Each structure stands twice: as structure tokens, then as C-alpha cells.
Amino acid sequence: MKTPFCVRLQILGIQPNDEVEYFENPDAFENSQKVFPLNNNGQIYGIYVRRLEYYIKKNYVQEGKIVKGRLIYTFYNYITQQFVDIFDLLCMENTFIKLDGQFWFKDENALQPLIIRLRVQIHYQEYQRFQHFLENIELEKKNLYNSIEKAKAELTINYDNLNNFKMRVNQLKQCYQIQPQYPEIDIAILYSHPLVNQNQKRVNPVQYYDDISNFKKRISALNKKVTYLITQATKENLRWVLKYNPKIIHIIAHGENDTNQLNQYLQFENNCTDDFVYREDLQLIMKDSKKSLVFLACCYAGEIAKNIQQYATTIAVDKELKMLDDAGILYFSSLYENLLEKKTLQESHEEAKKKVEVELGEKNYQCCHSHSHRQTCKDVFGKTNDLCFGDKTQCECKKKSANLIKDRLSHLWGPDPKDQCKEVCEVILQQIKDQSQRELVKMKLDEFAEDGVLRVCCCELAEKLMDDSFTFIQHTESEKFQIFSQSSSQSQIFNQVEDGNLIELNQLSWEEQYFIAWKRDAKTIFHKLSEIFYTNKRQILKICAGHSKGEMHVVKFAHQVSKYFKFRKLKFYKRNEIDDIQIIQDPIENIQQLLKRSYEARMSYIFIIHKINKELFLKSKDQLAQLNQKGTVILISNSELIELELDSNYYKIMLKDWENLSEKKEKCDFFKIINEYGEEIRDKILEELGENNLKKLKYNDLLDEIENFLNKQQEQIVQN
């Protein structure tokens, strides 16, 4: 008898998701394929229906399981890459399935398997069984509802009891004047560093780290026993700080001048997004203070300071001026030194201004771009909002007359055109379009000069040209700082300070100088971590950038966000509940290695796991769940893992900002990439690496260069 023609049989539909997994990795299914002889009917190869049903039930259906339904088949056509219904292939009174070479390919070395997709049509008996199952669920639902109603009744009783208890406590407080006790502190430092603003755009951080580091260094050198705390600037935290009755409240934040609404506000933070604190908000909070001294290390804060001076003596800059970061650091560190030497507030203020003037040197005199231009300036000089005559000229006035020219805004001037600074004259006149107005300005310039020197700050000059009335705008950094107070500034703030070491009330490990470039993604992960920790809803986060070259950057990014979250989760009056953030970057054989390590039971952890393949992941799901009880697990996933559909214990995050910076789209757009790190870091990167060199780099090389630069920055911070 002639040997029958055989094929390898691949049945899909027996196990969940086996069809998707087969077409992703067919080699993994070879061991489950069985050899099956085809029938020969004349010149036609095929299979008899009954024979196929018997074979499948015997070889593929679990032992002891009765299949009552009718088996329905479709066959995979390799040429069309589609499944074909059995009824399109049946012949001979619907009993013989006619097949040809397009359903399998003959090969000398191997045969492509005959792929059959299987479904079972359920009989009425199965329907009845499921109906009974649904009835049982409805009964359980009813019982659960009754339990909920019972629990609600108990909660109502407990709620009434709680209200009665609170009422009794309040009565006792009134009788015995019971008040919670807060330790008094000397200095409370609140700093603001939100990730994004209301429009999801990145917020450039203020130099809070340098400010606080200088504060600690200067006071430590004085050997003064000063108690202080550090926390982020939120409205809630400011209210809590006031309960400690600090001598000084030092706020480090962005200040903004909302010219449309003629209002100023401080940029506090709220759950990693900026939160505007207007002067009325601060006034409402500060009215309950006990006359603390407030330092506003913020731009445009003068109007806010004026508004709260009845509640607290405040030091700030004018409402229309920016504050140079270096000037603020120098001023406030010097102010602390002098106050702790038991000098009065006024004496310390004058000494601090001198310190800024000496240390900054030429930088003490800032040009117009250090503040917002007044409307008069815009009316006279057009739409140019960044006009600075000192930067737009190449004159040599300072070389000619060093005894007269004290800063870069002043120039030699006289009635004779030969004595005038022609470069500055041309720049000024170019801004004025009207010819008659131009002639008038040319005449008035001689009148405005004092002792042969013309100060050409455009805002001051504009007001003079407009109506001859002149309101001085302070461009000298050391003179920007003002005391706003309704009482005398001749008193001492620290009149009984002891010698000793600094005492940090909340015992922080200061480790927050991290640069997070992917703003929206950082916010998403931050919120998810908050939800997990505050609601105790355990989930494993799968994070993927959709870009294999960037996986190591994603590991570092997840670490940055975790560090950022760790610091933000800390309230200033508590110890941090997160003990450690562990990055597992090396390949691991099994998760059991991590479970064997000893962990403090009362602490929480964040595990960032990298290089875990799909096979190990599927084998380790139970162990990952156990590890997730010790802390949050973050899996840095490739596309294979991220696409795997899992239960609600897993939360998938695709990095949207990373996709926007993919190599295909942003390969040469280096400037946009380094902009993500903030203005200050961008300028430092450009200065060190060079714009032309960066333009030549491919995307992944650019990321490597930026990462090397940031690592150097981090090392410098640690050393300092």
C-alpha cells in the first residue's frame, strides 16, 4: 500500500491567546504539533470531517472533558494570509474537506503546518448552565447589597459617635484651654519646584538648591545654634509652618507680574503642578501669623510684600523688577550672617546690599531685560521688549572716561555732536519712526545729560521723553531689595542666639537636584506613585518609550521621577516613609533572588527592574506580586511586554514625550531636546559642548552627550 501523504497539524483556539502568540513566535509551538495523514480521493488531498473531529477530541481536548457542541473549523491560506471557512472547502456531500498546496507548502526539508482555527458551538444545555450561574451571581449581589446597607447603618452610628466625641473634646478645650504644642523654630524655608505649569509646559526651577546650600554653609561657619526646617512651598505647608511660630519665613519661588490683570503672584506648587498664590491669598494666610519676618526671594514681589506688611515685616524686590539669582543668594546669606551677629534688621539690610554690590561688581548694574518694560517705554520705542542700549552698541565711552562712566548704561554726552556717543544716539533714533519726533528727541538728549553723562536705560529715557516727568526704575541689583514694614526696623531678630550646631527639624537628606526632561510623563508617573502610596492600591507599573535605544535613559528617567516623588511625599514634620529606591539593571535569572533579600517591614520601597524578558516575566508573575507587597515595582518594558494584555494589577504607561523626541522626528533638532532640561541647563550645555558640535550628532549620540554632562553636574553638586 502506498504511504499516505502527511502534514503537521497546528490547532489554534484550544488555549487563550494562542493565535496571537503563534503568529508572533511560531517556533515555540513546534513541539505541540502532531503528524496527521491526509486522505486521497483521486487526485485530491483532504480530510474527512468525522475523522478530523475524532482526532481533535482525542488528542487536543482535555481528558474527561465532554464536548457537546459542534466543532467549527477555518483553515489558514498562506497565499492570501487569511482563514477560509470550511464550507468553502467541503465537497462530496459536505463530508470531505478539499485541500490543496496553498494551505501547506511542500518542502524537501520541512513542511509548513496545516493551521486550523477551532471554535465550539455551545448547545442549549450549556446555555442553561450559564443561566443558572448568572442567577447565583444575582443572589450574591443581593446578599452583598444587604451587607453594604448594614455597614452603612453601622458607619452612620459611628459617625454620630465621632461627632459627639469631637463636641466633647471642644468643650474640654474651652474648659481647660487645651492647645496642641508645636516646637518653636528660628527659620522656615519654603521652596517651589513644580514640574509643569497649568498648560503642561516645563517650569524652569529657581536656584533653590544653591540658596539653601549657601544658607547652611554660612550659618554653620558662624557656629550658631539655629533651628530650621525645609519644605516645599504649598499653601497647606505655609499654614503648618506658621504653627511653629518661626522668627523668619524664607520663601524661594518664581514671582510673576500679570500685567493683564495688574496683579502679582508667587508660583507655589500643588501636586507637582504650579499653583498661583496672589497677594490676597498670602494676606489671608499671613493674617494669623505672629509677626514673623518674611523673606520673599522672588521676582516682582514688592506689591505682595506691601500687602502683608501689617502682618509681617517683609523683604522683597519692587513689583516691576526681576531679581538676579546670584544677587538673591548673596543678599540673603549676608543678611542671615548680620542678623545672627545681633545687628538690627536695618543694619543687616544695609550690610547685605553692600555685599551684593562688592561681590557682583559690574553685574550689579543690570540692563532693561532684567525686568518687564513699562508701557511708556513700549509706546516710545515700539514693540521691542528686550531693548538694551548697552548691549546694542560698540562704543568706547568707558575707556575714554573711566572716572565718569560707572556702569554700562551710561555714555559720554555734550552739546557738541563731537562730544556725544554717536553709537548710542543712532540706536535711540532708530527706534523712533516719526521724523518730527526724532528731531525733538535729538534736542532733548542734550538736556537730559547730567555732568556730561547720559544714562540711557530705555525705560527711564522713555518716561523723560514722554512728559519730562521721571520715575526712577532701579536697575542696580543691590538697591532692588527693600524692607516693607509698618513698624521700626531697628530691632534685633536674634537677640539670644546660642553657640552650637545647626538643628534641622525634619532631618532631610538633601538629594533633590534632579533634571527631569519628559515633563508630561513625569507628572503621569508621579500621580500614579502618589495614588499607589496614598490609597495602598498595589499595582506594577510597566513603562515603555517605544524605542529600544532609549531603554537605559528610561531607567534613569524612572529613577529621577521616583526620587522626585520620594522627596515630595515627605511632609516637613515627618520622617520619610520610603526607605530606598533600588535599580535592578543587570539581567536576573528569577525574581526569587529579590524576594530572598531582607526588607524592613514598616518601610516602603520602589523597585525599578530592567532587562526582564517576556518568558521570565510570565514565569515570575506570582513572585512579582509578592515583591509588589514590599513596595512599588516599576518594569522598564520593551514593546513585547507593554503590548501584553494583563489584569488590573498592572498599569501601562507609554512615554508620550519620548515619542515626540523619537529619532525619526527629532534627530537633528538638538535645540528642542536640550530645551527640555530648562533654560539654565541648556545654556550650560551649549557653552560646554558647542552649538555646531551638537548639530552634527545623531539623536542617541546627543542623548549620551547630555547624560555625560548632567552626570558631571551631579558630581559637582555632591562635592559642593
C-alpha positions, 0 to 999 in steps of 0.5 A: 500500500502506498504511504499516505501523504502527511502534514503537521497539524497546528490547532489554534483556539484550544488555549487563550491567546494562542493565535496571537502568540503563534503568529508572533513566535511560531517556533515555540509551538513546534513541539505541540504539533502532531503528524496527521495523514491526509486522505486521497480521493483521486487526485485530491488531498483532504480530510474527512470531517468525522475523522478530523473531529475524532482526532481533535477530541482525542488528542487536543481536548482535555481528558474527561472533558465532554464536548457537546457542541459542534466543532467549527473549523477555518483553515489558514491560506498562506497565499492570501494570509487569511482563514477560509471557512470550511464550507468553502472547502467541503465537497462530496456531500459536505463530508470531505474537506478539499485541500490543496498546496496553498494551505501547506507548502511542500518542502524537501526539508520541512513542511509548513503546518496545516493551521486550523482555527477551532471554535465550539458551538455551545448547545442549549444545555450549556446555555442553561448552565450559564443561566443558572450561574448568572442567577447565583451571581444575582443572589450574591449581589443581593446578599452583598447589597444587604451587607453594604446597607448594614455597614452603612447603618453601622458607619452612620452610628459611628459617625454620630459617635465621632461627632459627639466625641469631637463636641466633647473634646471642644468643650474640654478645650474651652474648659481647660484651654487645651492647645496642641504644642508645636516646637518653636523654630528660628527659620522656615524655608519654603521652596517651589519646584513644580514640574509643569505649569497649568498648560503642561509646559516645563517650569524652569526651577529657581536656584533653590538648591544653591540658596539653601546650600549657601544658607547652611554653609554660612550659618554653620561657619558662624557656629550658631545654634539655629533651628530650621526646617525645609519644605516645599512651598504649598499653601497647606505647608505655609499654614503648618509652618506658621504653627511653629511660630518661626522668627523668619519665613524664607520663601524661594519661588518664581514671582510673576507680574500679570500685567493683564490683570495688574496683579502679582503672584508667587508660583507655589506648587500643588501636586507637582503642578504650579499653583498661583498664590496672589497677594490676597491669598498670602494676606489671608494666610499671613493674617494669623501669623505672629509677626514673623519676618518674611523673606520673599526671594522672588521676582516682582514681589514688592506689591505682595510684600506691601500687602502683608506688611501689617502682618509681617515685616517683609523683604522683597524686590519692587513689583516691576523688577526681576531679581538676579539669582546670584544677587538673591543668594548673596543678599540673603546669606549676608543678611542671615550672617548680620542678623545672627551677629545681633545687628538690627534688621536695618543694619543687616539690610544695609550690610547685605546690599553692600555685599551684593554690590562688592561681590557682583561688581559690574553685574550689579548694574543690570540692563532693561531685560532684567525686568518687564518694560513699562508701557511708556517705554513700549509706546516710545520705542515700539514693540521691542521688549528686550531693548538694551542700549548697552548691549546694542552698541560698540562704543568706547565711552568707558575707556575714554572716561573711566572716572565718569562712566560707572556702569554700562548704561551710561555714555559720554554726552555734550552739546557738541555732536563731537562730544556725544556717543554717536553709537548710542544716539543712532540706536535711540533714533532708530527706534523712533519712526516719526521724523518730527519726533526724532528731531525733538528727541535729538534736542532733548538728549542734550538736556537730559545729560547730567555732568556730561553723562547720559544714562540711557536705560530705555525705560527711564529715557522713555518716561523723560521723553514722554512728559519730562516727568521721571520715575526712577526704575532701579536697575542696580541689583543691590538697591532692588531689595527693600524692607516693607514694614509698618513698624521700626526696623531697628530691632534685633531678630536674634537677640539670644542666639546660642553657640552650637550646631545647626538643628534641622527639624525634619532631618532631610537628606538633601538629594533633590537636584534632579533634571527631569526632561519628559515633563508630561510623563513625569507628572503621569508617573508621579500621580500614579506613585502618589495614588499607589502610596496614598490609597495602598492600591498595589499595582506594577507599573510597566513603562515603555518609550517605544524605542529600544535605544532609549531603554537605559535613559528610561531607567534613569528617567524612572529613577529621577521621577521616583526620587522626585516623588520620594522627596515630595511625599515627605511632609516637613514634620515627618520622617520619610516613609520610603526607605530606598529606591533600588535599580535592578539593571543587570539581567536576573535569572528569577525574581526569587533572588529579590524576594530572598533579600531582607526588607524592613517591614514598616518601610516602603520601597520602589523597585525599578527592574530592567532587562526582564524578558517576556518568558521570565516575566510570565514565569515570575508573575506570582513572585512579582506580586509578592515583591509588589507587597514590599513596595512599588515595582516599576518594569522598564518594558520593551514593546513585547511586554507593554503590548501584553494584555494583563489584569488590573494589577498592572498599569501601562504607561507609554512615554508620550514625550519620548515619542515626540523626541523619537529619532525619526522626528527629532534627530537633528533638532538638538535645540528642542531636546536640550530645551527640555532640561530648562533654560539654565541647563541648556545654556550650560550645555551649549557653552560646554559642548558647542552649538555646531558640535551638537548639530552634527550628532545623531539623536542617541549620540546627543542623548549620551552627550547630555547624560555625560554632562548632567552626570558631571553636574551631579558630581559637582553638586555632591562635592559642593 
